[in-house]
Amino acid sequence: MDIRLQGVSKIFPPDIRALEDVYLSIPQGEFVYLVGTTGSGKTTLLRLISREAQITRGQIYAGSYNLKKIPTLSLAIYRRDIGVVFQDFKLLPDLTVMENVAFVLEVIGVPPREISERVGEVLERVGMWRRRFLRPPQLSGGEQQRVAIARAVINSPAVLLADEPTGNLDTRTAEDIMQLLLSINASGSTVIMATHNKYLVDAYRQRVVELRAGRIVRDEKRGRYDVDGDF
Amino acid sequence: MGTFRYALRDAFRLLGRHWGLALLTLVTATAVFFLVGGSALLVVNTSRLVARVEGELVIHAFLKSDKNMEALREKVRQYPGVAEVREVTPAEAMDRLKKSIQNQAQALEILGENPLPPSLEIRVERAQDVPGVARDLLTLSSVDDVVYPGALASRLARVSRVVVEFSLVILIIAVTASALVLFNTIRIAVYSKKEEISVMLLVGATPSFVAMPFVLQGMILGVAGAAGALGLLGGAYRALVGGVETSVPFLEMVKDPDLLARLGLILVGVGMTVGWVSSWLAVDRFIRRALRPI
């Protein structure tokens, strides 16, 4: 699923310009870092792609979908092809690791036998099989992020959107999560990752798109972090 | 089928998570549907009683002569609200009079010729038809006089109307109250699962899939409330019928099992519908808001 943003602007009321005239094309299977200072528009860009936010001007195409005009039912179908990972994980605290991951397949009507097979596979892949009966509050931050990634990729999405997935994690755990994201990318999914992690961006060189005040100021293949004014 | 099983499991999870609230809703719904069922039984019994009395309401039209009685009977039969018309000859009227006065019947012999006029006995369909039919009869030239139970008829019509109106008010209040209680219960359940719903929508659940457990929860509570009310009402009504049969034997209450079963089914149907509509309203608004992009 290729993603194309054409002249996209997002203005929050009263007049907060989160994105301004953004043109961006991401072919299927690419790994893209979104970098930039806080408030530069990284999260807004991800939210526009997941259609949690609506664009003010311009167009976004994701595969055959025009996200500006997508109807409710098509939106549900589209989102089954998009995995989302958040900095704060957004796991459901009352459910076990297994249930948190299985939940995604249950809500799209996958038969129970297939669910248990696929959940087993994905939990093995993220290294959480042995912790499958625990609940999120019983897990470390890194483990919770692994579960969140498992939940995001269980449906083999075409695109994985990761908003600061290593933001709350120590360097070593962040590196583990990065390896996981790279392996997901290697299996064919596009990964778009918003990050402030200079170390990861420089160590695992991929396409870097830098945003500043809502505009793209750099789009570099195998780029470095190099964000001016970042902490 | 898998989707329905998931929704059903989730509906029971929701009930378990908020069991106190669910119990409170159930008790309220039971009380409210008890009122609904009770007022329905009141209407059915009053209607039966009124119909019985109405069936005994007779208008007597005394005729000037027995000429063309057949034609007159047919004409009156066509009046709106008329159920039955019967000719009473002077001889038949005399026989009835003799039967009614029994021992004093011999006194009638001194009258010599039968002085009683021919008449028509008219039964109406409803009490409220009596005055109109009587008025129409008085306009006929062959009719000498009309005797009818006007006061009783108008009182019966009023009683019947008041009972129906009262029951309707009870019904509206009760259904609104149960809908509000169920709406609030479901809304609380929806808010308690706010996070879960937003994740569900984000991973591709359709709005109807998200709504289904809540709607099922509402329907379960509605049906359970109605079923509880039905159980209580069944017991209370049986006791009431037993009491009335011994203390007021002439007052015949409705015992037709088919009619009572139909009433029970309607009550459960009302419970299910109220649960469905109120929970759908509660969850649909929330989902629309959650789906609206920022």
Interface residues (C-beta under 8 A of the other chain):
Chain A: F12 R47 S50 R51 E52 A53 Q54 T72 L73 L75 A76 I77 Y78 R79 R80 D81 I82 V84 K90 L92 F103 V104 E106 V107 I108 G109 V110 P111 P112 R151 N155
Chain B: G2 T3 Y6 E195 E196 V199 M200 L201 L202 V203 G204 A205 T206 P207 F209 V210 L291 P293 I294
